Amino acid sequence: MKKSLLSLLSVCILAGCSQEATKSAETIESNENVEQENAIESVEDTNHSADDKKEITEPIDPVTVDIPMWDFQEDKEYQLKMKVGPVIREEGYGILPVKVDTEDNITSTFKRLFDIGVFTGEGISSEQGYDIRLIDAENMTVSHPAVLMQEGYTTHAVQTFLGHGFGNDNATFGVDQDPVTYFVAFDAPKTEEVHVLFSQVGMVQSVPVVDREDSGMAFYDDKQDEVAENVVPSVDNILERELLNEQYDLLEGHYESLQKRVEPIESYKENLETSLSRIDEIEYSTLILSSDVLFDFDSSDLSEEADTELQAAIDELESVEGGKLEIVGHTDRENTEAYNQTLSEKRANAVKERLASLTDLSKYDEVTTEGKSFNEPIADNESEEGRAQNRRVALQFTPPKEEIVIESTEERLPDPEGQVSRFPDSVKTSFGNVEMIELKQVDDLTVGRFKVFKTEETKLKYDALAHVAGVGARGWSSDDSIGYNQFSAYAPTMISNGQRYYPLDYYLTPLTGNYIDEKVEKAPEDKKFIVPLAERNMPQGTSTNGAYFYATVVWPTTNEEEVTIDLADTGVYQSSTERTEPWRITNVPIIKE
């Protein structure tokens, strides 16, 4: 049973291009150590002269990357060389250095690698930094670049290029060019290393995080003619370089309009043998069961198939101890609200009574039932498919600290809907050949790396790893969340242990300030913008045969040695003339280090 956004609950929403919610200001520490609720740090002026510089320790080496890439403007392959990190932690921020270069006969740009125009929900994506995210796998969070919002202009990501003048378009590398040296600020990581997810390049693992005083890195000196080694600018250095003089002067070292977004990572999966699906959020988890399977039409009497569905839910709840279990009934919009309120309450009570006969509910501190009538739809009530999704019973509970692995009772995979290949062979689609380069376990993440390449018979389009327009993260329609990720690699799922795992994702808190506040106020309620932990802006082109692009997708971990990667048609838009092109790659081994 797909889609189910009970996680739709709450958080004010964003609109316009999409999204919602409101953003609380990041707390910044002032020189007087004054703390305020939801407020501000005052960042100490860190403009240091050459006399202030002093080496404290030997600099920590960055993580190096050396991979082939395809440049679509010059329409040829080249070898990209990168140095990433270490992240320099100071004053509540983490500054990430990135250096890119190539020795090949080509001229490319930073922007072609890490697109600056990715859609974030506010409609101002070009001003929110490049497509680079920090992943804290220990705390399961993802961070976006810090953004400064001031009166008089829109937004400005806290980022800069040293040695290449001003403006992002000047960041070129290659023939007759110096390496591009880029710095971007995030919220200060809490761990000693993070993973960095780049567009196209993929996930760069285990980038060190070090405090400024222990880094051996000097501050930027604006009198330098060239970028010296082991120099990392502070946040204040970056803003002074990038802002107009009057804009910088207005700050006076107080950055109340600087916003740092750190979002908890969530997961969504569907049981292949029942209607059960599960959403894991940071504070609670939700199991969703189809009322069409649990009950006969217009009835609160459980069907013959109900026990199978409820047993699947019991298996998921096996490791839960204590906390509150809430059982909530939902209906579609047929008939009156009063009628549906009674029906939803009766169905919730029927599920509770049957669960009590199948398992011990005393392990919970409290078990409650509630009916919501048709007041919390997760799909459009105008279509039969949408109404079927809205007819559901949800079980919400506090998740266990360690997830229990549910062993599948069947080995059978669902029937394939399109082309099938066995790893390492690629699968052919009209949008390009899809090759699974590798699937690797990194901490509690399963990181997949795809290569989509063009042949004489195929195009080269993002559609190879996406659904038809209007379908986004979790296979949900744009009715289920604000906006969708048309160019993202959100569609491939991982099948393991009788479960279909969707890419990990998160709700992106919208920025606040200026015209953003007005968009938030006008947005629909109870919906948020879901961002997949996957490639966010895949290219497309009419390049020569052999042209390709990379895409990274991140799923939860599994205990299996090999899995199936499957892009299935969600069927969200039955009337669409342009269809998703399903495919499947079986027997993909997971590299476990």
C-alpha positions as CSV (number, residue, x, y, z in Angstrom):
1,M,0.0,0.0,0.0
2,K,2.0,2.9,-0.9
3,K,2.1,6.5,-0.1
4,S,1.0,7.2,3.2
5,L,2.2,10.3,4.6
6,L,1.2,10.1,8.1
7,S,4.4,11.7,8.4
8,L,2.5,14.5,6.7
9,L,1.5,15.4,10.2
10,S,2.6,18.7,11.2
11,V,5.2,21.3,10.4
12,C,4.0,24.3,8.6
13,I,4.4,24.1,5.0
14,L,5.9,25.7,2.2
15,A,4.5,26.7,-1.1
16,G,5.2,28.5,-4.2
17,C,7.6,26.3,-5.9
18,S,6.8,24.1,-2.9
19,Q,7.5,23.3,0.7
20,E,6.6,24.6,4.1
21,A,7.3,24.8,7.7
22,T,9.1,27.5,9.6
23,K,12.6,27.7,10.5
24,S,13.8,28.6,13.9
25,A,16.9,30.8,14.0
26,E,20.2,29.0,14.7
27,T,21.6,29.8,18.0
28,I,24.9,31.7,17.8
29,E,27.2,32.4,20.7
30,S,27.9,36.1,21.4
31,N,31.2,37.5,22.6
32,E,29.4,38.2,25.9
33,N,28.2,34.6,26.1
34,V,24.6,35.8,26.0
35,E,22.2,33.0,25.1
36,Q,18.7,33.7,23.9
37,E,15.9,31.3,23.1
38,N,15.6,30.6,19.3
39,A,18.1,33.3,18.7
40,I,21.4,34.2,17.7
41,E,25.1,33.6,18.0
42,S,27.3,36.6,17.7
43,V,30.3,35.5,15.7
44,E,33.6,36.9,16.8
45,D,35.3,38.9,14.2
46,T,37.8,36.5,12.7
47,N,39.6,38.7,10.2
48,H,43.2,37.8,11.1
49,S,46.2,39.5,9.8
50,A,49.3,37.7,8.7
51,D,50.8,38.4,12.2
52,D,48.0,36.6,13.9
53,K,48.6,33.4,12.0
54,K,50.3,30.6,13.8
55,E,50.7,27.0,13.1
56,I,49.5,24.8,15.9
57,T,49.6,21.3,14.5
58,E,50.4,19.6,11.2
59,P,47.5,20.0,8.8
60,I,45.2,17.0,8.4
61,D,45.1,15.5,4.9
62,P,42.0,15.8,2.8
63,V,40.2,12.8,1.3
64,T,41.2,12.4,-2.4
65,V,39.0,11.4,-5.3
66,D,40.2,10.5,-8.8
67,I,37.4,9.4,-11.2
68,P,36.4,9.7,-14.8
69,M,33.6,12.2,-15.6
70,W,31.7,13.3,-18.7
71,D,31.6,16.9,-19.6
72,F,28.4,17.6,-21.5
73,Q,29.4,21.0,-22.8
74,E,32.7,19.7,-24.4
75,D,31.1,16.3,-25.0
76,K,34.0,14.2,-23.8
77,E,35.4,12.3,-20.9
78,Y,38.1,13.6,-18.5
79,Q,39.7,12.5,-15.3
80,L,38.5,14.6,-12.3
81,K,40.8,15.0,-9.3
82,M,39.3,16.2,-6.0
83,K,40.5,17.0,-2.5
84,V,37.7,17.1,0.1
85,G,38.1,18.4,3.7
86,P,38.9,18.3,6.4
87,V,35.9,20.1,7.8
88,I,37.1,23.0,10.0
89,R,34.8,23.4,13.0
90,E,34.6,26.8,14.7
91,E,32.1,29.2,16.2
92,G,29.2,26.8,15.6
93,Y,30.0,26.2,11.9
94,G,31.8,23.7,9.9
95,I,33.7,25.0,6.8
96,L,34.2,22.4,4.1
97,P,37.1,22.9,1.7
98,V,36.8,21.4,-1.8
99,K,39.5,21.5,-4.5
100,V,38.8,20.3,-8.1
101,D,41.2,19.9,-11.0
102,T,42.1,17.9,-14.0
103,E,45.2,17.2,-16.0
104,D,43.3,16.5,-19.2
105,N,42.9,18.8,-22.2
106,I,39.6,20.2,-21.2
107,T,38.1,23.3,-19.5
108,S,35.2,22.7,-17.2
109,T,33.5,24.5,-14.3
110,F,32.5,23.8,-10.8
111,K,28.9,24.6,-11.7
112,R,28.8,21.8,-14.3
113,L,29.8,19.3,-11.7
114,F,27.7,20.4,-8.7
115,D,24.6,22.2,-10.0
116,I,23.6,25.3,-8.2
117,G,20.0,25.2,-9.5
118,V,18.6,22.2,-7.6
119,F,15.0,22.7,-6.5
120,T,14.7,23.0,-2.7
121,G,11.0,24.0,-2.3
122,E,11.3,27.7,-1.7
123,G,11.8,28.6,-5.4
124,I,15.2,30.2,-4.8
125,S,17.4,27.2,-5.3
126,S,20.1,29.1,-7.2
127,E,21.0,31.1,-4.1
128,Q,21.2,28.2,-1.6
129,G,24.6,26.7,-2.4
130,Y,25.8,23.9,-4.7
131,D,24.4,20.4,-4.5
132,I,26.6,19.3,-1.6
133,R,25.3,17.8,1.6
134,L,26.9,16.6,4.8
135,I,25.7,13.3,6.2
136,D,26.2,12.4,9.9
137,A,25.6,8.6,9.8
138,E,26.0,8.3,13.6
139,N,23.1,10.6,14.4
140,M,21.3,10.0,11.0
141,T,21.1,13.6,10.0
142,V,21.8,15.5,6.8
143,S,23.0,19.2,6.6
144,H,22.5,21.8,3.9
145,P,24.8,24.8,3.3
146,A,24.2,27.7,5.6
147,V,22.2,30.5,4.0
148,L,22.3,34.2,5.0
149,M,19.0,36.2,4.5
150,Q,19.0,39.9,4.9
151,E,16.6,42.7,4.1
152,G,17.2,44.3,0.8
153,Y,18.2,41.2,-1.1
154,T,17.1,37.5,-1.1
155,T,19.5,34.9,0.1
156,H,23.2,34.1,-0.1
157,A,24.8,30.7,0.6
158,V,27.8,31.0,2.9
159,Q,30.3,30.0,0.2
160,T,33.2,31.4,-1.7
161,F,35.9,30.6,-4.2
162,L,39.4,31.8,-3.4
163,G,41.8,32.9,-6.1
164,H,39.1,33.2,-8.7
165,G,37.7,36.6,-8.2
166,F,34.0,37.0,-7.3
167,G,31.0,35.0,-8.6
168,N,30.4,31.3,-9.1
169,D,30.7,31.4,-12.9
170,N,34.4,32.2,-12.6
171,A,35.2,28.9,-11.0
172,T,36.8,27.2,-14.0
173,F,39.5,24.5,-14.0
174,G,41.4,22.5,-16.6
175,V,43.7,23.8,-19.4
176,D,45.6,26.9,-18.5
177,Q,43.6,27.1,-15.3
178,D,44.5,26.8,-11.6
179,P,42.6,24.3,-9.5
180,V,39.2,25.6,-8.2
181,T,39.4,26.1,-4.5
182,Y,35.9,26.3,-2.9
183,F,34.7,26.7,0.7
184,V,31.2,26.3,2.1
185,A,29.8,26.5,5.6
186,F,27.4,24.1,7.4
187,D,26.2,23.7,10.9
188,A,29.2,22.4,13.0
189,P,29.2,18.6,12.8
190,K,29.0,16.9,16.2
191,T,31.1,13.9,15.1
192,E,34.7,13.5,14.3
193,E,34.0,12.6,10.7
194,V,31.2,13.0,8.2
195,H,30.3,11.7,4.7
196,V,29.9,14.3,2.0
197,L,27.3,13.7,-0.8
198,F,28.2,15.5,-4.0
199,S,26.2,15.6,-7.2
200,Q,27.7,13.2,-9.8
201,V,30.8,12.5,-7.8
202,G,28.8,10.6,-5.2
203,M,29.5,10.0,-1.5
204,V,33.0,10.9,-0.3
205,Q,33.4,8.8,2.9
206,S,34.9,9.6,6.3
207,V,35.9,13.2,5.8
208,P,37.7,14.3,9.0
209,V,36.2,17.1,11.2
210,V,38.6,19.0,13.3
211,D,38.5,22.1,15.5
212,R,40.2,25.2,14.1
213,E,42.8,25.3,16.8
214,D,43.8,21.7,16.2
215,S,43.7,21.9,12.4
216,G,47.0,23.7,11.5
217,M,44.9,25.8,9.0
218,A,45.5,29.5,8.8
219,F,42.8,32.1,8.3
220,Y,42.4,33.8,4.9
221,D,44.3,37.0,4.5
222,D,42.7,39.3,1.9
223,K,46.2,40.7,1.1
224,Q,47.2,37.4,-0.4
225,D,47.6,37.4,-4.2
226,E,47.3,33.7,-4.5
227,V,45.6,30.9,-2.5
228,A,48.1,29.4,-0.2
229,E,48.0,25.8,1.0
230,N,46.5,25.1,4.4
231,V,44.3,28.2,4.4
232,V,40.6,28.0,5.3
233,P,38.5,31.1,5.6
234,S,36.2,31.7,8.5
235,V,32.5,32.4,8.1
236,D,33.3,36.1,8.6
237,N,36.0,35.9,5.9
238,I,33.5,34.3,3.4
239,L,30.8,36.9,4.0
240,E,33.1,39.8,3.8
241,R,34.4,38.6,0.4
242,E,30.9,37.8,-1.0
243,L,28.7,40.6,0.3
244,L,28.6,44.2,-0.8
245,N,30.3,46.5,1.6
246,E,27.0,48.0,2.9
247,Q,25.5,44.5,3.3
248,Y,28.4,43.3,5.3
249,D,28.5,46.4,7.4
250,L,24.9,45.9,8.4
251,L,25.7,42.6,9.9
252,E,28.0,44.0,12.6
253,G,29.2,40.5,13.4
254,H,25.6,39.4,14.4
255,Y,24.2,36.8,12.1
256,E,20.6,36.4,13.2
257,S,19.5,35.9,9.6
258,L,22.0,33.1,8.9
259,Q,20.2,29.8,8.9
260,K,21.7,26.3,9.1
261,R,19.5,23.4,8.3
262,V,20.1,20.0,9.8
263,E,17.4,17.5,9.1
264,P,16.7,14.0,10.6
265,I,16.9,11.2,8.0
266,E,13.7,9.1,7.6
267,S,13.0,5.8,5.9
268,Y,10.0,4.3,4.2
269,K,9.4,0.7,3.2
270,E,6.6,-1.6,2.0
271,N,6.0,-5.2,2.7
272,L,5.9,-7.2,-0.5
273,E,3.5,-9.8,0.8
274,T,0.9,-7.6,2.5
275,S,-0.5,-4.1,2.3
276,L,1.8,-3.0,5.2
277,S,4.1,-0.1,4.8
278,R,6.3,1.6,7.5
279,I,7.6,5.1,8.0
280,D,10.5,5.7,10.5
281,E,10.8,9.2,11.7
282,I,13.1,10.6,14.3
283,E,10.6,10.4,17.2
284,Y,8.1,7.8,16.2
285,S,7.3,5.1,13.6
286,T,4.1,4.5,11.8
287,L,2.7,1.2,10.3
288,I,0.0,1.6,7.7
289,L,-2.5,-1.1,6.7
290,S,-5.1,-0.9,4.0
291,S,-8.7,-0.9,5.2
292,D,-9.7,-2.5,1.9
293,V,-7.8,-5.6,3.0
294,L,-8.7,-5.5,6.7
295,F,-12.4,-4.9,6.3
296,D,-15.3,-5.7,3.9
297,F,-16.8,-2.8,2.1
298,D,-18.5,-0.3,4.4
299,S,-18.0,-2.5,7.4
300,S,-16.0,-2.7,10.6
301,D,-16.0,-6.5,10.7
302,L,-12.5,-7.9,10.0
303,S,-12.0,-9.9,6.8
304,E,-10.5,-13.3,6.4
305,E,-7.3,-11.8,5.2
306,A,-7.0,-9.5,8.2
307,D,-4.9,-11.8,10.4
308,T,-2.2,-12.1,7.8
309,E,-2.0,-8.3,7.6
310,L,-2.0,-7.9,11.4
311,Q,0.6,-10.6,11.9
312,A,2.9,-8.6,9.6
313,A,2.4,-5.6,11.8
314,I,3.0,-7.7,14.9
315,D,6.4,-8.8,13.4
316,E,7.4,-5.2,12.9
317,L,6.4,-4.4,16.5
318,E,8.3,-7.4,18.0
319,S,11.2,-5.4,19.5
320,V,9.1,-2.5,20.8
321,E,8.9,-2.2,24.6
322,G,7.0,0.4,26.4
323,G,5.8,3.7,25.0
324,K,2.4,4.5,23.5
325,L,0.7,2.6,20.7
326,E,-1.9,4.7,18.9
327,I,-4.3,3.0,16.5
328,V,-6.0,5.4,14.2
329,G,-8.7,4.8,11.6
330,H,-9.1,6.8,8.5
331,T,-11.7,6.8,5.7
332,D,-12.3,8.3,2.3
333,R,-14.7,11.2,1.7
334,E,-17.7,9.1,0.6
335,N,-20.8,9.7,2.8
336,T,-21.0,12.3,5.6
337,E,-18.3,13.2,8.1
338,A,-20.4,11.9,11.0
339,Y,-20.9,8.6,9.3
340,N,-17.2,8.2,8.5
341,Q,-16.2,9.3,12.0
342,T,-18.2,6.4,13.5
343,L,-16.8,4.0,10.9
344,S,-13.2,5.1,11.5
345,E,-13.6,4.7,15.3
346,K,-15.2,1.2,15.0
347,R,-12.4,0.1,12.7
348,A,-9.7,1.3,15.0
349,N,-11.3,-0.5,17.9
350,A,-11.7,-3.7,15.9
351,V,-8.0,-3.7,15.1
352,K,-7.1,-3.2,18.7
353,E,-9.3,-6.1,19.9
354,R,-7.9,-8.4,17.2
355,L,-4.3,-7.4,18.0
356,A,-5.0,-8.1,21.7
357,S,-6.0,-11.7,20.8
358,L,-2.9,-12.2,18.6
359,T,-0.2,-10.7,20.8
360,D,0.4,-9.2,24.3
361,L,-0.4,-5.5,24.3
362,S,0.5,-5.1,27.9
363,K,4.1,-4.4,27.0
364,Y,3.0,-0.9,26.0
365,D,2.5,1.8,28.6
366,E,-0.7,2.8,26.8
367,V,-2.8,1.7,23.9
368,T,-5.3,4.1,22.5
369,T,-7.7,4.2,19.5
370,E,-9.0,7.1,17.6
371,G,-11.0,7.8,14.4
372,K,-10.2,10.7,12.1
373,S,-13.0,10.2,9.6
374,F,-11.8,11.7,6.2
375,N,-10.0,14.7,7.8
376,E,-6.4,13.5,7.2
377,P,-6.3,12.3,3.6
378,I,-2.9,11.1,2.1
379,A,-4.1,11.1,-1.5
380,D,-6.7,12.8,-3.8
381,N,-10.3,11.7,-3.0
382,E,-11.3,12.4,-6.6
383,S,-10.0,9.1,-7.9
384,E,-10.8,5.5,-6.8
385,E,-7.1,4.8,-6.3
386,G,-6.7,7.9,-4.1
387,R,-9.8,7.0,-2.1
388,A,-8.4,3.5,-1.5
389,Q,-5.2,5.0,-0.2
390,N,-7.1,7.1,2.3
391,R,-9.0,4.1,3.6
392,R,-6.4,2.9,6.1
393,V,-5.6,2.1,9.7
394,A,-2.4,3.5,11.1
395,L,-0.4,2.2,14.1
396,Q,1.9,4.8,15.5
397,F,4.6,3.9,18.1
398,T,7.9,4.8,19.6
399,P,10.6,2.9,17.6
400,P,13.0,0.6,19.3
401,K,16.7,1.6,19.6
402,E,17.7,-1.4,17.5
403,E,15.5,-2.4,14.5
404,I,14.5,-6.1,14.4
405,V,15.1,-7.8,11.1
406,I,12.0,-9.3,9.6
407,E,12.8,-12.5,7.7
408,S,10.7,-13.0,4.7
409,T,8.5,-16.1,4.6
410,E,8.8,-16.2,0.8
411,E,11.7,-16.0,-1.5
412,R,9.6,-15.0,-4.5
413,L,10.1,-11.5,-5.9
414,P,7.2,-9.6,-7.3
415,D,6.8,-10.1,-11.1
416,P,9.1,-7.8,-13.1
417,E,7.4,-4.9,-14.8
418,G,10.1,-4.2,-17.4
419,Q,13.6,-5.2,-18.5
420,V,15.6,-7.5,-16.2
421,S,19.3,-8.1,-16.0
422,R,21.6,-9.8,-13.5
423,F,24.5,-7.9,-11.9
424,P,26.9,-6.8,-13.3
425,D,25.1,-6.6,-16.6
426,S,23.3,-3.3,-17.4
427,V,19.6,-3.0,-18.1
428,K,18.5,-1.2,-21.3
429,T,15.8,1.5,-21.3
430,S,14.8,4.0,-24.0
431,F,16.3,6.7,-21.7
432,G,19.7,5.1,-21.5
433,N,21.4,1.9,-20.3
434,V,21.5,1.6,-16.5
435,E,24.5,0.0,-14.9
436,M,24.8,-0.7,-11.2
437,I,28.5,0.2,-10.5
438,E,28.5,-0.9,-6.9
439,L,26.4,-1.2,-3.7
440,K,28.3,-0.6,-0.5
441,Q,27.5,-0.6,3.2
442,V,28.7,2.6,4.8
443,D,27.9,2.7,8.5
444,D,24.1,2.3,8.7
445,L,23.7,3.3,5.0
446,T,23.6,1.3,1.8
447,V,25.1,3.5,-0.9
448,G,24.3,2.6,-4.5
449,R,26.2,4.1,-7.5
450,F,24.6,4.1,-11.0
451,K,26.0,4.9,-14.4
452,V,23.5,5.8,-17.1
453,F,25.0,5.8,-20.6
454,K,23.9,6.5,-24.2
455,T,24.0,4.1,-27.1
456,E,22.8,4.3,-30.7
457,E,19.4,2.9,-29.6
458,T,18.9,5.0,-26.5
459,K,18.6,8.6,-25.4
460,L,20.3,9.9,-22.3
461,K,17.8,11.3,-19.8
462,Y,17.1,11.5,-16.1
463,D,13.9,9.5,-16.7
464,A,16.0,6.3,-16.6
465,L,16.1,6.7,-12.8
466,A,12.9,8.6,-12.2
467,H,9.1,8.3,-12.4
468,V,6.8,10.1,-14.8
469,A,6.5,13.8,-13.8
470,G,4.3,14.3,-10.7
471,V,5.7,11.4,-8.8
472,G,8.5,11.9,-6.2
473,A,10.0,10.5,-3.1
474,R,8.5,7.3,-1.7
475,G,6.6,6.9,-4.9
476,W,4.1,9.4,-3.8
477,S,2.3,11.9,-6.0
478,S,2.7,15.6,-5.6
479,D,-0.6,15.5,-3.7
480,D,1.2,13.8,-0.8
481,S,3.9,16.4,-0.3
482,I,4.7,19.9,-1.6
483,G,6.5,19.5,-4.8
484,Y,8.3,16.5,-6.3
485,N,11.8,15.7,-7.4
486,Q,11.4,15.4,-11.1
487,F,15.2,15.3,-11.9
488,S,16.1,13.2,-8.8
489,A,17.1,9.6,-8.7
490,Y,14.4,8.9,-6.2
491,A,12.7,6.0,-8.0
492,P,15.1,2.9,-7.7
493,T,14.1,0.8,-4.7
494,M,16.0,-2.0,-2.9
495,I,14.3,-5.3,-2.3
496,S,15.5,-7.3,0.7
497,N,13.9,-9.6,3.2
498,G,10.5,-9.4,1.7
499,Q,10.5,-5.6,1.9
500,R,10.8,-2.8,-0.7
501,Y,13.0,-0.1,0.7
502,Y,12.7,3.4,-0.8
503,P,15.7,5.8,-0.8
504,L,16.2,7.4,2.5
505,D,14.8,11.0,2.7
506,Y,14.0,13.9,4.9
507,Y,11.7,16.9,5.2
508,L,13.5,20.1,4.4
509,T,12.7,22.9,6.7
510,P,12.0,26.0,4.7
511,L,14.0,29.2,5.1
512,T,12.4,32.1,6.8
513,G,12.6,35.8,6.1
514,N,11.7,38.3,3.3
515,Y,9.3,36.9,0.7
516,I,9.8,33.3,2.0
517,D,7.5,34.1,5.0
518,E,4.7,35.1,2.7
519,K,5.0,31.9,0.7
520,V,4.9,29.9,3.9
521,E,1.7,31.7,5.1
522,K,-0.1,31.0,1.8
523,A,1.0,27.3,1.6
524,P,-1.4,24.4,2.3
525,E,-1.2,23.1,5.9
526,D,0.2,19.8,7.1
527,K,2.5,19.1,4.1
528,K,6.2,19.4,3.7
529,F,8.8,19.1,1.0
530,I,10.4,15.6,0.9
531,V,14.0,15.5,-0.3
532,P,15.5,12.1,-1.2
533,L,19.0,11.2,-0.1
534,A,19.9,10.6,-3.8
535,E,21.1,12.4,-6.9
536,R,19.0,15.6,-7.1
537,N,19.7,17.0,-10.5
538,M,20.5,14.4,-13.2
539,P,21.5,15.8,-16.6
540,Q,20.2,14.9,-20.0
541,G,21.5,15.6,-23.4
542,T,21.9,14.7,-27.0
543,S,25.6,13.8,-26.6
544,T,27.5,11.2,-28.6
545,N,27.3,7.5,-28.0
546,G,29.1,6.6,-24.8
547,A,28.1,9.8,-23.0
548,Y,27.1,9.1,-19.4
549,F,26.1,10.5,-16.0
550,Y,26.5,9.1,-12.5
551,A,23.8,9.0,-9.8
552,T,24.0,8.0,-6.1
553,V,21.1,6.6,-4.1
554,V,21.2,5.8,-0.4
555,W,19.0,3.2,1.3
556,P,18.9,1.7,4.8
557,T,21.1,-1.2,5.7
558,T,20.1,-4.8,5.3
559,N,21.5,-8.1,6.6
560,E,21.5,-9.8,3.2
561,E,24.6,-10.3,1.1
562,E,22.9,-9.5,-2.1
563,V,19.7,-7.7,-3.1
564,T,17.6,-6.7,-6.0
565,I,17.4,-3.1,-7.3
566,D,14.0,-2.5,-8.8
567,L,12.3,0.5,-10.4
568,A,8.6,-0.3,-10.4
569,D,5.7,1.7,-11.8
570,T,3.8,3.3,-8.9
571,G,0.7,3.7,-10.9
572,V,0.0,7.1,-9.3
573,Y,-1.1,8.6,-12.6
574,Q,-3.1,5.9,-14.5
575,S,-4.3,8.4,-17.1
576,S,-0.8,9.6,-18.0
577,T,0.2,9.1,-21.6
578,E,3.9,9.1,-20.7
579,R,4.7,6.2,-18.5
580,T,7.5,5.3,-16.2
581,E,9.8,2.7,-17.8
582,P,10.4,0.0,-15.1
583,W,13.5,-2.2,-14.9
584,R,15.2,-4.5,-12.5
585,I,18.8,-5.6,-11.7
586,T,19.0,-8.8,-9.6
587,N,21.7,-10.4,-7.5
588,V,23.5,-7.2,-6.6
589,P,26.2,-7.9,-4.0
590,I,26.7,-5.5,-1.1
591,I,30.3,-4.6,-0.3
592,K,30.7,-4.7,3.4
593,E,33.9,-3.4,4.9
